[in-house]
């Protein structure tokens, strides 16, 4: 199971980088220079795995600015890094409401939901996201992982095949993903 293309810092950094460009650029509230510096510092701390320091920087941001998407995305990375899954769910849910066009928020919501609640609940989130993002390889890949863990090997194979079609680099990730190990065992590949 993965959050996005690479597992850098458990997939946390990938939620920050896209935000700084196209996905939120048309819908974000600009931060003043002081709050932007605090946000940049928080993102830097996240990259270093220094989540307490990152959170301190977020807490120093003006309370009226803490709900803007780029700040929420950084807070999501902090909660994921500190494994505060319930809080991560709340923030990811808010981000899906703000921008349902960005599939990463659904992936992040499912990731946190799997840990806070269940694989079944996470699967439901991704099935709904699949309707909005049918060409997102990571959604297909993570659904393959969930189906595999739920012991539905035919569905796991279908989702994994589609992930490979959409993004060939998923093949290499799949070989080392422990969530998919039951599928490989079922196929007598190991």
Secondary structure, DSSP 8 states (H G I E B T S, - for coil): --SSSS-GGGGTHHHHHGGGTHHHHTT-----HHHHHHHHHHHHHHHTT-HHHHHHHHHTS-GGGTTSHHHHHHHHHHHHHTT-HHHHHHHHHHHHHH-TT-HHHHHHHHHHHHHHT-HHHHHHHHHHHHHH-TT-HHHHHHHHHHHHHTT-HHHHHHHHHHHHHH-TTHHHHHHH-GGGHHHHHHTT--
